[in-house]
Amino acid sequence: MAHVAQIKIPATYMRGGTSKGVFFSLTDLPPSAQVPGAARDALLLRVIGSPDPYDKQIDGMGGATSSTSKTVILAKSTRADHDVDYLFGQVSIDKPFVDWSGNCGNLSAAVGSFAISAGLVDPARVPHNGVAVVRVWQANIGKTIIAHVPITEGAVQETGDFELDGVTFPAAEVQLEFMDPAAEEEGGGGSMFPTGNLVDDLEVPGVGTFKATLINAGIPTIFINAEDLGYTGTELQGAINSDPKALAMFETVRAYGALRMGLIQHLDEAAQRQHTPKVAFVAKPLDYVASSGKAIKAGDVDLLVRALSMGKLHHAMMGTAAVAIGTAAAISGTLVNLAAGGVERNAVRFGHPSGTLRVGAEASQVDGEWVVKKAIMSRSARVLMEGFVRVPGDAF
């Protein structure tokens, strides 16, 4: 019996923010996977170890969570005033598909570092010491991200004393600017608020009707008051992820919210669009103990936010959802803004299951439409392993 040999593909395993993923240079991929399509998806599924009915991804690089089932493809940018094109693929754990519908804000922190190290950025734009400004084109959503990457002695600096709740060890700070983060290609004709309202009554048959802020900024997100769902906003992962009824309820809310936002035309399409939209619930500040055991005092934060990703409560906060939080907090009258006290602000610190995070955004109205020029937050990134990833030659 003939056996197909494995092939090896240059790859780098990186942490970015509170996520991990496998990074590729586009030109290092096999030719059939250098273009969008079935071959590319099949390759990335095999790399990560999906679909896995055991939900473990033992036979791949994935870590069996939404935060660790991720892939990134980078290439020198073909667009003026950009250095690198960044494509993100969220790999389903138990189903055979890759979701290309949104960005990963956490892994965005690693894009500039990888691009510099892989030679995708013009060396003339990288100082010997200082901060390299990497202009990233986020290809999934057609937006610009500016990454400020620290450089020491001509190389990316990865170690440092910047601490990020949800990440065990400190590292070098990478500041990210998400430019004009409100979605344009998604539902609602390009509006930040696709329904035209800051707050809607979202009817979810079999569940209830909830006040909701439906926003396209960073990533399409559905915000609901925690108390309307029977929660306090202090919940950790176990309280939600061990409750099948709660997870089913959130998925139903997500599907009807996606329909209301115009992201899907039929409810059954939601199952093939797991990455977007996100569902999050918000509450006014309360004392709680984070998953690390760290005590978070009500006075430490402006509000509490818990968000679900790929059907489970996230252990910290997705970077793109943080952009949505910062943007919504800056607009008086949204549920996020009201939970944060209902005052005008250009930055907000919110509590999440792993601790706290600060994100800044400035919003304004132009011709009756809300716009935000950019959202800013700091993350960190680090190479965990580099070399080759191996897959069976007939896997794609």
MOSULKA-V721140 format. One record per residue. N is the residue number from 1. RES is the residue in one small letter. PHI is phi in whole degrees, -180 to 180 (999 if undefined). OMEGA is omega in degrees with one decimal (* if undefined). D_LAST is the distance of its C-alpha to the last C-alpha in Angstrom with 2 decimals. Layout:
BEGIN
((N & RES & PHI & OMEGA & D_LAST) (N & RES & PHI & OMEGA & D_LAST))
END
This chain:
BEGIN
((1 & m & 999 & -178.8 & 20.44) (2 & a & -77 & 178.5 & 17.77) (3 & h & -119 & 178.7 & 15.42) (4 & v & -84 & 179.9 & 12.21) (5 & a & -74 & 173.5 & 13.09) (6 & q & -77 & 172.0 & 11.65) (7 & i & -112 & 178.5 & 11.14) (8 & k & -120 & -175.0 & 13.12) (9 & i & -128 & 177.5 & 13.01) (10 & p & -56 & -177.5 & 16.39) (11 & a & -156 & 176.6 & 16.86) (12 & t & -131 & 178.0 & 19.94) (13 & y & -98 & -172.1 & 20.66) (14 & m & -130 & 165.1 & 23.46) (15 & r & -97 & 172.1 & 25.91) (16 & g & -133 & -175.3 & 27.12) (17 & g & 59 & 179.8 & 30.00) (18 & t & -102 & 177.6 & 29.41) (19 & s & -125 & 172.1 & 25.59) (20 & k & -132 & 178.6 & 23.02) (21 & g & -159 & 177.2 & 19.58) (22 & v & -97 & -176.2 & 17.05) (23 & f & -104 & 178.3 & 17.90) (24 & f & -130 & 162.3 & 16.15) (25 & s & -83 & -176.1 & 17.81) (26 & l & -52 & -174.9 & 15.99) (27 & t & -73 & 176.5 & 16.71) (28 & d & -86 & -179.7 & 15.24) (29 & l & -74 & 172.4 & 11.62) (30 & p & -56 & -174.8 & 9.70) (31 & p & -51 & -177.4 & 11.20) (32 & s & -68 & -179.5 & 8.54) (33 & a & -99 & 178.2 & 8.34) (34 & q & -81 & 177.3 & 12.11) (35 & v & -124 & 179.0 & 12.78) (36 & p & -61 & 177.8 & 12.60) (37 & g & 148 & -173.9 & 10.50) (38 & a & -63 & -178.3 & 7.79) (39 & a & -65 & 178.5 & 4.97) (40 & r & -61 & -178.9 & 7.21) (41 & d & -61 & -179.5 & 7.95) (42 & a & -63 & 178.4 & 4.97) (43 & l & -62 & -176.8 & 5.09) (44 & l & -67 & 174.9 & 8.76) (45 & l & -59 & -178.6 & 9.10) (46 & r & -70 & 178.0 & 8.12) (47 & v & -60 & -176.1 & 10.37) (48 & i & -79 & 179.5 & 13.05) (49 & g & 98 & -178.9 & 12.92) (50 & s & -123 & -3.0 & 12.69) (51 & p & -78 & -178.0 & 13.68) (52 & d & -123 & -179.5 & 16.51) (53 & p & -65 & 177.4 & 19.49) (54 & y & -86 & -179.9 & 21.61) (55 & d & 59 & -178.9 & 21.23) (56 & k & -119 & -175.7 & 21.13) (57 & q & 54 & -178.8 & 17.60) (58 & i & -61 & -175.4 & 18.89) (59 & d & -96 & 178.8 & 15.62) (60 & g & -170 & -174.4 & 14.55) (61 & m & -87 & -178.6 & 16.42) (62 & g & -70 & -179.4 & 17.61) (63 & g & -112 & 174.1 & 21.27) (64 & a & 65 & 171.1 & 21.32) (65 & t & -137 & 178.5 & 23.25) (66 & s & -63 & -178.0 & 22.71) (67 & s & -76 & -173.8 & 24.04) (68 & t & -126 & 178.2 & 21.48) (69 & s & -112 & -168.4 & 18.20) (70 & k & -135 & 177.4 & 17.69) (71 & t & -136 & -179.5 & 15.74) (72 & v & -137 & 175.2 & 17.35) (73 & i & -121 & -177.6 & 16.56) (74 & l & -122 & 177.8 & 19.77) (75 & a & -150 & 172.4 & 21.12) (76 & k & -57 & -173.8 & 24.64) (77 & s & -73 & 174.3 & 26.10) (78 & t & -96 & -176.9 & 26.90) (79 & r & -102 & 179.0 & 29.56) (80 & a & -64 & 176.5 & 33.16) (81 & d & 66 & 174.1 & 34.51) (82 & h & -130 & -179.9 & 31.15) (83 & d & -97 & -171.3 & 29.63) (84 & v & -145 & 173.0 & 26.02) (85 & d & -97 & -172.3 & 23.54) (86 & y & -121 & 179.1 & 21.99) (87 & l & -118 & -176.9 & 19.08) (88 & f & -113 & 176.3 & 18.65) (89 & g & -121 & 175.1 & 15.99) (90 & q & -88 & -174.8 & 17.47) (91 & v & -91 & 176.1 & 15.00) (92 & s & -64 & -179.4 & 16.44) (93 & i & -81 & -172.7 & 17.44) (94 & d & -111 & -178.8 & 17.78) (95 & k & -126 & -174.5 & 15.94) (96 & p & -86 & 174.1 & 12.36) (97 & f & -152 & 175.9 & 12.90) (98 & v & -113 & -178.2 & 13.47) (99 & d & -94 & -178.8 & 17.00) (100 & w & -107 & -169.0 & 17.83) (101 & s & -82 & -177.5 & 21.45) (102 & g & -153 & 179.5 & 23.35) (103 & n & -97 & 167.3 & 24.01) (104 & c & -113 & -178.4 & 24.38) (105 & g & -68 & 179.5 & 27.93) (106 & n & -68 & -179.7 & 27.82) (107 & l & -68 & 174.6 & 24.89) (108 & s & -57 & -179.2 & 26.68) (109 & a & -67 & -178.3 & 29.14) (110 & a & -95 & -174.9 & 26.69) (111 & v & -63 & -179.1 & 25.45) (112 & g & -62 & 179.9 & 28.65) (113 & s & -61 & 179.8 & 28.75) (114 & f & -62 & -176.2 & 25.25) (115 & a & -60 & 178.5 & 25.91) (116 & i & -66 & -177.1 & 29.18) (117 & s & -65 & -178.3 & 27.97) (118 & a & -88 & 178.2 & 25.01) (119 & g & 77 & -179.8 & 27.47) (120 & l & -87 & 179.3 & 26.33) (121 & v & -110 & 177.9 & 29.91) (122 & d & -54 & -178.9 & 32.85) (123 & p & -54 & 179.8 & 34.81) (124 & a & -67 & -179.5 & 37.97) (125 & r & -93 & -177.7 & 37.01) (126 & v & -112 & -179.5 & 36.76) (127 & p & -71 & 176.9 & 40.19) (128 & h & -69 & 173.4 & 41.13) (129 & n & -140 & -179.0 & 42.36) (130 & g & 134 & -177.7 & 42.13) (131 & v & -127 & 175.4 & 39.52) (132 & a & -88 & 177.8 & 36.76) (133 & v & -99 & -176.4 & 36.18) (134 & v & -103 & -177.5 & 32.53) (135 & r & -96 & -171.7 & 31.96) (136 & v & -107 & 171.3 & 28.60) (137 & w & -96 & -180.0 & 27.20) (138 & q & -85 & -169.0 & 25.33) (139 & a & -72 & -179.4 & 22.95) (140 & n & -62 & -173.1 & 22.13) (141 & i & -117 & 177.0 & 25.83) (142 & g & 66 & -178.0 & 27.35) (143 & k & -131 & 178.2 & 29.74) (144 & t & -102 & 173.2 & 31.17) (145 & i & -122 & 175.9 & 31.30) (146 & i & -106 & 179.7 & 33.71) (147 & a & -106 & 178.0 & 33.04) (148 & h & -104 & -171.2 & 36.02) (149 & v & -105 & 179.3 & 34.79) (150 & p & -70 & -178.4 & 37.47) (151 & i & -126 & 176.6 & 37.77) (152 & t & -129 & -179.4 & 39.90) (153 & e & 52 & 174.5 & 40.77) (154 & g & 81 & -178.5 & 38.02) (155 & a & -123 & 177.4 & 35.18) (156 & v & -61 & 176.4 & 33.64) (157 & q & -89 & -178.2 & 35.85) (158 & e & -108 & -179.7 & 33.98) (159 & t & -91 & -179.3 & 36.87) (160 & g & 174 & -175.8 & 39.75) (161 & d & -114 & 178.6 & 41.83) (162 & f & -78 & -178.9 & 40.16) (163 & e & -104 & -179.2 & 39.64) (164 & l & -127 & 179.9 & 37.19) (165 & d & -60 & -174.7 & 37.68) (166 & g & 105 & 177.0 & 34.57) (167 & v & -120 & -170.3 & 33.82) (168 & t & -66 & -171.7 & 35.69) (169 & f & -113 & 177.1 & 36.64) (170 & p & -72 & -179.6 & 38.06) (171 & a & -157 & 178.9 & 36.41) (172 & a & -77 & -179.4 & 37.04) (173 & e & -78 & 173.9 & 37.43) (174 & v & -121 & 178.6 & 35.14) (175 & q & -89 & -179.3 & 36.67) (176 & l & -117 & 172.8 & 34.51) (177 & e & -116 & 176.8 & 35.86) (178 & f & -94 & -172.4 & 33.95) (179 & m & -81 & 177.6 & 35.54) (180 & d & 42 & -167.9 & 36.48) (181 & p & -75 & 178.1 & 34.19) (182 & a & -67 & -176.0 & 35.07) (183 & a & -68 & 177.4 & 32.21) (184 & e & -118 & -176.9 & 32.75) (185 & e & -86 & -175.6 & 29.82) (186 & e & -80 & -177.0 & 30.06) (187 & g & -62 & 175.6 & 32.62) (188 & g & 88 & 175.3 & 36.32) (189 & g & 64 & 177.6 & 36.53) (190 & g & 94 & -178.6 & 35.80) (191 & s & -77 & 173.5 & 38.34) (192 & m & -62 & 177.1 & 38.03) (193 & f & -111 & -169.9 & 39.47) (194 & p & -62 & 177.8 & 37.80) (195 & t & -89 & -176.2 & 40.65) (196 & g & 87 & -176.8 & 43.30) (197 & n & -119 & 173.7 & 44.64) (198 & l & -75 & 177.2 & 44.67) (199 & v & -138 & 177.8 & 44.94) (200 & d & -120 & 165.9 & 44.06) (201 & d & -93 & -178.4 & 44.82) (202 & l & -94 & -179.8 & 41.41) (203 & e & -89 & -179.7 & 41.91) (204 & v & -122 & -177.0 & 39.48) (205 & p & -53 & 179.9 & 40.55) (206 & g & 83 & -179.6 & 41.16) (207 & v & -120 & -179.7 & 41.07) (208 & g & 150 & 175.9 & 43.64) (209 & t & -116 & -172.9 & 44.38) (210 & f & -126 & 166.2 & 43.84) (211 & k & -68 & -176.7 & 44.82) (212 & a & -147 & 168.5 & 41.66) (213 & t & -103 & -178.3 & 40.84) (214 & l & -107 & -171.2 & 37.75) (215 & i & -132 & 173.2 & 36.69) (216 & n & -110 & 177.5 & 34.03) (217 & a & -155 & -173.3 & 34.32) (218 & g & 80 & 174.6 & 31.64) (219 & i & -158 & 178.2 & 29.68) (220 & p & -57 & -173.8 & 30.99) (221 & t & -139 & 176.2 & 33.08) (222 & i & -109 & 178.1 & 35.44) (223 & f & -103 & 179.2 & 38.43) (224 & i & -133 & 175.6 & 40.78) (225 & n & -67 & -178.8 & 43.88) (226 & a & -57 & -175.4 & 43.35) (227 & e & -64 & 178.4 & 46.66) (228 & d & -70 & 178.9 & 45.75) (229 & l & -100 & -179.3 & 42.94) (230 & g & 87 & -179.1 & 45.23) (231 & y & -117 & 179.7 & 44.00) (232 & t & -104 & -174.5 & 45.79) (233 & g & 92 & 178.9 & 43.03) (234 & t & -101 & -174.0 & 43.46) (235 & e & -63 & 171.2 & 40.80) (236 & l & -104 & -172.7 & 38.32) (237 & q & -56 & -174.8 & 34.92) (238 & g & -59 & -177.5 & 36.42) (239 & a & -67 & -178.1 & 38.71) (240 & i & -104 & -171.7 & 35.95) (241 & n & -72 & 176.4 & 32.84) (242 & s & -94 & -177.1 & 34.87) (243 & d & -116 & -177.8 & 36.18) (244 & p & -58 & 179.5 & 33.95) (245 & k & -66 & 178.7 & 36.48) (246 & a & -65 & -179.9 & 36.36) (247 & l & -63 & 177.8 & 32.57) (248 & a & -65 & 178.5 & 32.70) (249 & m & -63 & 179.9 & 35.52) (250 & f & -63 & 179.3 & 33.72) (251 & e & -67 & 177.0 & 30.66) (252 & t & -66 & 176.3 & 33.13) (253 & v & -59 & -179.3 & 34.88) (254 & r & -61 & -178.4 & 31.65) (255 & a & -65 & 179.9 & 30.77) (256 & y & -70 & 175.4 & 34.29) (257 & g & -67 & 177.7 & 34.40) (258 & a & -61 & 178.8 & 31.23) (259 & l & -65 & -179.5 & 32.92) (260 & r & -65 & -179.4 & 36.14) (261 & m & -81 & -178.9 & 34.50) (262 & g & 80 & 179.6 & 32.90) (263 & l & -77 & 176.2 & 29.34) (264 & i & -134 & 179.3 & 28.53) (265 & q & -102 & -179.6 & 30.48) (266 & h & -137 & -176.5 & 30.17) (267 & l & -56 & -175.7 & 30.12) (268 & d & -67 & 177.6 & 27.11) (269 & e & -72 & -177.3 & 24.97) (270 & a & -61 & -178.5 & 25.65) (271 & a & -65 & 178.6 & 23.24) (272 & q & -99 & 178.8 & 20.30) (273 & r & -136 & -173.6 & 21.93) (274 & q & -75 & -172.9 & 22.40) (275 & h & -74 & -179.3 & 22.75) (276 & t & -137 & -5.6 & 25.70) (277 & p & -79 & 173.2 & 28.59) (278 & k & -92 & 172.7 & 29.91) (279 & v & -116 & 179.3 & 32.97) (280 & a & -138 & 174.6 & 35.67) (281 & f & -123 & -170.8 & 39.21) (282 & v & -122 & 178.9 & 42.10) (283 & a & -154 & 174.1 & 45.52) (284 & k & -68 & -174.6 & 48.55) (285 & p & -59 & 172.7 & 48.82) (286 & l & -142 & 172.0 & 49.58) (287 & d & -69 & 171.8 & 49.78) (288 & y & -159 & 177.9 & 46.88) (289 & v & -110 & -179.0 & 45.32) (290 & a & -69 & -176.7 & 41.77) (291 & s & -61 & 178.8 & 39.17) (292 & s & -82 & -174.0 & 40.19) (293 & g & 96 & -179.9 & 43.79) (294 & k & -72 & 178.8 & 44.87) (295 & a & -81 & 176.4 & 47.60) (296 & i & -107 & -179.7 & 47.00) (297 & k & -92 & 179.4 & 50.27) (298 & a & -55 & -179.7 & 50.71) (299 & g & -73 & -179.4 & 52.36) (300 & d & -82 & -171.5 & 49.27) (301 & v & -133 & 176.2 & 47.22) (302 & d & -91 & 177.7 & 47.76) (303 & l & -165 & 175.8 & 45.72) (304 & l & -113 & 177.2 & 43.16) (305 & v & -139 & 171.8 & 39.62) (306 & r & -125 & -175.8 & 36.98) (307 & a & -133 & 178.2 & 33.56) (308 & l & -104 & 177.1 & 30.66) (309 & s & -136 & -179.9 & 26.99) (310 & m & 53 & 172.8 & 24.17) (311 & g & 86 & -179.7 & 26.90) (312 & k & -134 & 175.2 & 28.72) (313 & l & -65 & -178.3 & 31.62) (314 & h & -72 & -177.2 & 30.52) (315 & h & -73 & 177.2 & 32.11) (316 & a & -140 & 175.1 & 33.50) (317 & m & -153 & 175.1 & 32.72) (318 & m & -64 & -178.6 & 29.77) (319 & g & -62 & 179.5 & 30.69) (320 & t & -67 & 176.5 & 30.13) (321 & a & -67 & 175.7 & 32.27) (322 & a & -63 & 175.7 & 34.86) (323 & v & -63 & 177.9 & 35.06) (324 & a & -63 & 178.9 & 35.68) (325 & i & -63 & -179.2 & 38.32) (326 & g & -61 & 179.9 & 40.06) (327 & t & -67 & -178.8 & 40.12) (328 & a & -64 & 179.2 & 41.42) (329 & a & -65 & -177.7 & 43.96) (330 & a & -81 & -175.5 & 45.38) (331 & i & -113 & -177.1 & 46.17) (332 & s & -58 & 175.9 & 49.28) (333 & g & 107 & 175.3 & 48.96) (334 & t & -73 & 178.5 & 45.35) (335 & l & -62 & 178.4 & 44.92) (336 & v & -66 & 179.1 & 43.55) (337 & n & -62 & -179.6 & 46.59) (338 & l & -65 & 177.7 & 48.96) (339 & a & -65 & 179.6 & 47.60) (340 & a & -88 & 176.0 & 48.16) (341 & g & 109 & 176.5 & 51.79) (342 & g & 73 & -179.4 & 51.67) (343 & v & -106 & 176.3 & 52.76) (344 & e & -69 & -178.7 & 51.52) (345 & r & -156 & 175.2 & 49.28) (346 & n & -118 & 174.1 & 46.88) (347 & a & -158 & -178.8 & 45.24) (348 & v & -146 & 172.7 & 44.60) (349 & r & -114 & -177.0 & 43.98) (350 & f & -120 & 177.2 & 42.39) (351 & g & -93 & 176.9 & 41.98) (352 & h & -129 & -174.2 & 38.62) (353 & p & -57 & -177.8 & 37.83) (354 & s & -97 & -178.4 & 37.53) (355 & g & 153 & -177.5 & 40.44) (356 & t & -133 & 178.1 & 41.14) (357 & l & -150 & 177.1 & 39.65) (358 & r & -108 & 176.1 & 41.43) (359 & v & -140 & -179.2 & 40.05) (360 & g & -112 & 176.0 & 42.07) (361 & a & -160 & 175.9 & 42.02) (362 & e & -123 & -177.7 & 44.70) (363 & a & -114 & 176.9 & 44.72) (364 & s & -152 & 177.5 & 47.13) (365 & q & -100 & 177.1 & 47.84) (366 & v & -128 & -177.8 & 47.66) (367 & d & 52 & 176.4 & 49.02) (368 & g & 82 & -179.6 & 48.72) (369 & e & -109 & 176.5 & 45.03) (370 & w & -76 & 176.8 & 43.95) (371 & v & -135 & 174.1 & 42.09) (372 & v & -134 & -175.9 & 41.08) (373 & k & -73 & 178.0 & 40.76) (374 & k & -165 & 171.8 & 38.81) (375 & a & -120 & -173.2 & 38.14) (376 & i & -128 & 171.7 & 38.44) (377 & m & -155 & 179.9 & 37.47) (378 & s & -111 & 175.6 & 36.94) (379 & r & -134 & 173.1 & 34.04) (380 & s & -146 & -177.5 & 33.01) (381 & a & -151 & -179.7 & 29.92) (382 & r & -158 & 171.7 & 29.15) (383 & v & -74 & 177.8 & 26.59) (384 & l & -98 & -179.9 & 25.90) (385 & m & -162 & 176.2 & 23.76) (386 & e & -142 & -177.7 & 22.23) (387 & g & 151 & -178.6 & 20.49) (388 & f & -136 & 168.2 & 16.92) (389 & v & -105 & -177.0 & 14.23) (390 & r & -115 & 175.6 & 12.39) (391 & v & -140 & 174.8 & 9.12) (392 & p & -58 & -174.4 & 8.51) (393 & g & -64 & 179.7 & 7.39) (394 & d & -104 & -175.1 & 5.60) (395 & a & -81 & -176.2 & 3.82) (396 & f & -148 & * & 0.00))
END
